[in-house]
Amino acid sequence: TYIDMPISVNYILGINKLRYVFSAYFSGGFLVRYTLVDHVEPPTGDRYKKIEAESKKTEWSPFAGVRIGVTYQLNDNWSILALPEYRIGLHPDFYSSHLMSFGLNVGIIRRL
């Protein structure tokens, strides 16, 4: 389970109802709880053995990411947005590799 706190720089291009959004961000995520699962093949050639280890130790993981997408203005107060996202962990995790993820942020914006 991650608790994430992003700081982003956004650039919006367009004056029509359809606008393009470019975003770069840095976030510090706190890994609150995790379970490691590893599959090991014994030398005998038997079936895989599943090994699990659970940790409740809190770890800090910095991430950097980019989002490129669109917003569509429905009326003066409401817009919808869709932002595909790519992010990478800047600190190696417990397997000495960098975490990477792809996703899609979808939302509704209400202007006050």
DOTI-691494 format. One record per residue: x, y negated, z of N, C-alpha, C in turn; residue in three letters; residue number from 1. Coordinates in nm, 3 decimals. Atoms other than C-alpha are relative to their C-alpha. Example, Ala and Ser with C-alpha at 12.3 -4.5 7.8 and 13.67 -1.06 7.14 Angstrom:
// DOTI-691494
0.089|0.119|0.000|1.230|0.450|0.780|0.090|-0.120|0.000|ala|1
-0.082|0.119|-0.006|1.367|0.106|0.714|-0.077|-0.109|0.073|ser|2
//
This chain:
// DOTI-691494
0.083|0.117|0.000|0.000|0.000|0.000|0.089|-0.124|0.000|thr|1
-0.077|0.124|0.010|0.145|-0.337|-0.106|-0.086|-0.119|0.040|tyr|2
0.057|0.132|-0.022|0.062|-0.682|0.025|0.092|-0.094|-0.076|ile|3
-0.079|0.077|0.094|0.179|-0.928|-0.241|-0.029|-0.149|0.013|asp|4
0.016|0.145|-0.006|0.238|-1.307|-0.231|0.072|-0.063|-0.119|met|5
-0.066|0.053|0.119|0.305|-1.452|-0.581|0.013|-0.152|-0.001|pro|6
-0.019|0.141|0.033|0.442|-1.793|-0.681|0.017|-0.003|-0.151|ile|7
-0.003|-0.006|0.146|0.375|-1.862|-1.048|0.006|-0.138|-0.064|ser|8
-0.002|0.118|0.086|0.433|-2.119|-1.321|-0.086|0.036|-0.120|val|9
0.096|-0.029|0.108|0.148|-2.135|-1.574|0.003|-0.111|-0.104|asn|10
0.011|0.095|0.110|0.124|-2.302|-1.912|-0.123|0.039|-0.082|tyr|11
0.122|-0.026|0.075|-0.213|-2.332|-2.087|0.004|-0.082|-0.128|ile|12
-0.008|0.063|0.131|-0.223|-2.411|-2.459|-0.137|0.007|-0.066|leu|13
0.128|0.003|0.071|-0.539|-2.521|-2.637|-0.096|-0.099|0.062|gly|14
0.100|0.094|-0.050|-0.824|-2.769|-2.608|-0.141|0.048|-0.032|ile|15
0.130|-0.056|0.035|-1.107|-2.557|-2.747|-0.049|0.092|0.111|asn|16
0.052|-0.094|-0.099|-1.314|-2.298|-2.564|0.097|0.115|0.026|lys|17
-0.098|-0.107|-0.014|-1.045|-2.034|-2.627|0.138|-0.061|0.022|leu|18
-0.131|0.056|-0.035|-0.714|-2.116|-2.458|0.097|0.113|0.029|arg|19
-0.106|-0.098|-0.024|-0.385|-1.928|-2.438|0.072|-0.033|0.129|tyr|20
-0.064|0.018|-0.131|-0.221|-1.876|-2.099|0.131|0.077|0.001|val|21
-0.132|-0.061|-0.017|0.149|-1.808|-2.042|0.039|-0.019|0.146|phe|22
-0.029|0.007|-0.143|0.259|-1.729|-1.688|0.124|0.082|0.032|ser|23
-0.116|-0.072|-0.053|0.587|-1.632|-1.522|-0.009|-0.013|0.151|ala|24
0.014|0.008|-0.145|0.599|-1.546|-1.155|0.104|0.082|0.072|tyr|25
-0.082|-0.074|-0.095|0.800|-1.422|-0.863|-0.091|0.033|0.117|phe|26
0.081|-0.034|-0.117|0.639|-1.234|-0.579|0.080|0.086|0.095|ser|27
-0.061|-0.083|-0.103|0.750|-1.082|-0.256|-0.107|0.093|0.053|gly|28
0.099|-0.097|-0.045|0.561|-0.765|-0.181|0.049|0.075|0.122|gly|29
-0.031|-0.079|-0.119|0.551|-0.588|0.151|-0.062|0.138|-0.017|phe|30
0.046|-0.138|0.007|0.528|-0.211|0.124|-0.031|0.042|0.142|leu|31
0.044|-0.022|-0.137|0.325|-0.135|0.433|0.001|0.148|0.036|val|32
0.007|-0.143|-0.028|0.276|0.239|0.404|0.015|0.076|-0.131|arg|33
-0.017|-0.077|0.122|0.384|0.498|0.152|0.025|0.146|0.031|tyr|34
-0.025|-0.144|-0.009|0.408|0.870|0.091|0.089|0.040|-0.117|thr|35
-0.088|-0.051|0.103|0.697|1.022|-0.100|-0.042|0.142|-0.033|leu|36
0.034|-0.134|0.043|0.607|1.328|-0.304|0.105|0.043|-0.101|val|37
-0.103|-0.051|0.089|0.876|1.536|-0.470|-0.030|0.146|-0.031|asp|38
0.020|-0.138|0.041|0.849|1.860|-0.664|0.136|0.064|-0.024|his|39
-0.130|-0.067|0.008|1.142|2.098|-0.629|-0.019|0.140|-0.056|val|40
0.004|-0.135|0.055|1.202|2.408|-0.837|0.107|0.084|0.069|glu|41
-0.098|-0.083|-0.068|1.367|2.679|-0.627|0.090|0.074|-0.100|pro|42
-0.091|-0.070|0.090|1.670|2.858|-0.778|-0.053|0.136|-0.045|pro|43
0.055|-0.132|0.037|1.465|3.180|-0.789|-0.091|-0.008|-0.121|thr|44
0.089|0.016|0.115|1.253|3.035|-1.069|-0.146|0.007|0.037|gly|45
0.140|-0.002|-0.044|0.938|3.045|-0.857|-0.067|-0.132|-0.034|asp|46
0.077|0.122|0.025|0.670|2.782|-0.876|0.058|-0.117|0.078|arg|47
-0.048|0.120|-0.066|0.740|2.426|-0.774|-0.045|-0.007|0.144|tyr|48
0.034|0.025|-0.140|0.746|2.341|-0.407|-0.027|-0.149|0.014|lys|49
0.034|0.140|-0.020|0.580|2.018|-0.304|0.052|-0.044|0.136|lys|50
-0.055|0.055|-0.124|0.763|1.810|-0.044|-0.058|-0.140|0.018|ile|51
0.057|0.131|-0.027|0.588|1.512|0.116|0.062|-0.058|0.125|glu|52
-0.049|0.072|-0.117|0.720|1.250|0.355|-0.075|-0.132|0.007|ala|53
0.076|0.122|-0.018|0.513|0.965|0.494|0.077|-0.096|0.087|glu|54
-0.069|0.101|-0.079|0.653|0.639|0.625|-0.095|-0.114|0.032|ser|55
0.079|0.117|-0.039|0.489|0.358|0.816|0.092|-0.121|0.019|lys|56
-0.096|0.109|-0.010|0.803|0.142|0.802|-0.030|-0.105|-0.107|lys|57
0.028|0.108|0.094|0.743|-0.199|0.638|0.128|-0.038|-0.073|thr|58
-0.113|0.039|0.082|0.977|-0.281|0.350|-0.040|-0.115|-0.090|glu|59
0.023|0.114|0.087|1.009|-0.603|0.147|0.055|0.029|-0.138|trp|60
-0.043|-0.025|0.137|1.030|-0.574|-0.233|-0.031|-0.122|-0.086|ser|61
0.025|0.113|0.090|1.077|-0.874|-0.464|-0.032|0.048|-0.141|pro|62
0.041|-0.032|0.136|0.914|-0.863|-0.809|0.006|-0.126|-0.086|phe|63
0.012|0.108|0.099|0.930|-1.079|-1.124|-0.092|0.052|-0.108|ala|64
0.094|-0.046|0.102|0.665|-1.071|-1.392|-0.038|-0.108|-0.098|gly|65
0.053|0.092|0.101|0.512|-1.228|-1.700|-0.141|0.044|-0.036|val|66
0.137|-0.024|0.045|0.152|-1.260|-1.814|-0.023|-0.087|-0.123|arg|67
0.037|0.076|0.119|0.030|-1.367|-2.156|-0.142|0.042|-0.035|ile|68
0.138|-0.036|0.026|-0.342|-1.386|-2.221|-0.084|-0.118|-0.044|gly|69
0.094|0.103|0.046|-0.650|-1.596|-2.291|-0.103|-0.030|0.108|val|70
0.120|0.036|-0.076|-0.926|-1.785|-2.115|-0.105|-0.046|-0.100|thr|71
0.111|0.044|0.084|-1.265|-1.850|-2.266|-0.097|-0.079|0.087|tyr|72
0.088|0.086|-0.078|-1.474|-2.141|-2.138|-0.144|0.024|-0.040|gln|73
0.141|-0.028|0.025|-1.839|-2.041|-2.107|-0.085|-0.127|-0.001|leu|74
0.066|0.130|-0.007|-1.963|-2.388|-2.005|0.092|-0.095|0.076|asn|75
-0.085|0.099|-0.068|-1.837|-2.695|-1.813|0.064|0.053|0.128|asp|76
-0.049|-0.047|-0.130|-1.790|-2.502|-1.487|0.057|0.140|0.001|asn|77
-0.038|-0.140|-0.005|-1.729|-2.137|-1.576|0.088|0.042|-0.117|trp|78
-0.088|-0.059|0.101|-1.452|-1.956|-1.765|0.029|0.145|0.040|ser|79
-0.049|-0.135|-0.028|-1.337|-1.596|-1.795|0.143|0.010|-0.053|ile|80
-0.138|-0.014|0.044|-0.978|-1.483|-1.831|0.040|0.146|-0.008|leu|81
-0.059|-0.134|0.014|-0.784|-1.176|-1.940|0.150|-0.020|-0.021|ala|82
-0.145|0.017|0.005|-0.410|-1.158|-1.875|0.070|0.135|0.012|leu|83
-0.085|-0.118|-0.012|-0.206|-0.848|-1.962|0.128|-0.039|0.074|pro|84
-0.110|0.032|-0.090|0.085|-0.827|-1.720|0.108|0.108|-0.005|glu|85
-0.115|-0.090|-0.018|0.432|-0.673|-1.697|0.079|-0.051|0.118|tyr|86
-0.084|0.043|-0.112|0.633|-0.678|-1.376|0.103|0.107|0.033|arg|87
-0.111|-0.090|-0.034|0.958|-0.529|-1.255|0.050|-0.034|0.140|ile|88
-0.057|0.019|-0.132|1.100|-0.480|-0.909|0.145|-0.043|-0.011|gly|89
-0.137|0.050|0.006|1.422|-0.672|-0.849|0.093|0.072|0.096|leu|90
-0.078|-0.074|-0.100|1.537|-0.444|-0.569|-0.027|0.149|-0.021|his|91
0.024|-0.144|0.019|1.590|-0.068|-0.615|-0.085|0.057|0.114|pro|92
0.082|-0.064|-0.103|1.338|0.149|-0.434|0.074|0.119|0.057|asp|93
-0.061|-0.113|-0.070|1.402|0.468|-0.239|0.062|0.102|-0.094|phe|94
-0.062|-0.092|0.096|1.492|0.659|-0.559|0.112|-0.067|-0.078|tyr|95
-0.104|0.079|0.067|1.752|0.394|-0.661|-0.040|-0.036|-0.143|ser|96
0.047|0.049|0.130|1.539|0.286|-0.955|-0.086|-0.122|0.025|ser|97
0.081|0.120|-0.013|1.347|-0.033|-1.021|-0.144|0.032|-0.036|his|98
0.142|-0.022|0.026|0.969|-0.020|-0.998|-0.044|-0.090|-0.115|leu|99
0.057|0.078|0.110|0.787|-0.133|-1.313|-0.148|0.030|-0.007|met|100
0.142|-0.026|0.018|0.420|-0.178|-1.378|-0.056|-0.086|-0.112|ser|101
0.075|0.070|0.102|0.183|-0.284|-1.652|-0.143|-0.007|0.049|phe|102
0.137|0.009|-0.046|-0.165|-0.408|-1.590|-0.077|-0.105|-0.077|gly|103
0.087|0.099|0.061|-0.453|-0.630|-1.689|-0.074|-0.073|0.112|leu|104
0.073|0.083|-0.096|-0.581|-0.916|-1.475|-0.121|-0.058|-0.072|asn|105
0.124|0.052|0.056|-0.944|-1.003|-1.548|-0.068|-0.079|0.110|val|106
0.062|0.080|-0.105|-1.123|-1.281|-1.367|-0.099|-0.100|-0.052|gly|107
0.096|0.107|0.027|-1.384|-1.551|-1.351|0.051|-0.125|0.072|ile|108
-0.048|0.128|-0.056|-1.287|-1.916|-1.294|-0.120|-0.092|0.012|ile|109
0.105|0.101|-0.021|-1.526|-2.169|-1.144|0.065|-0.131|0.034|arg|110
-0.056|0.134|-0.021|-1.433|-2.533|-1.168|-0.092|-0.077|0.095|arg|111
0.080|0.076|-0.097|-1.549|-2.748|-0.874|-0.010|-0.146|-0.038|leu|112
//
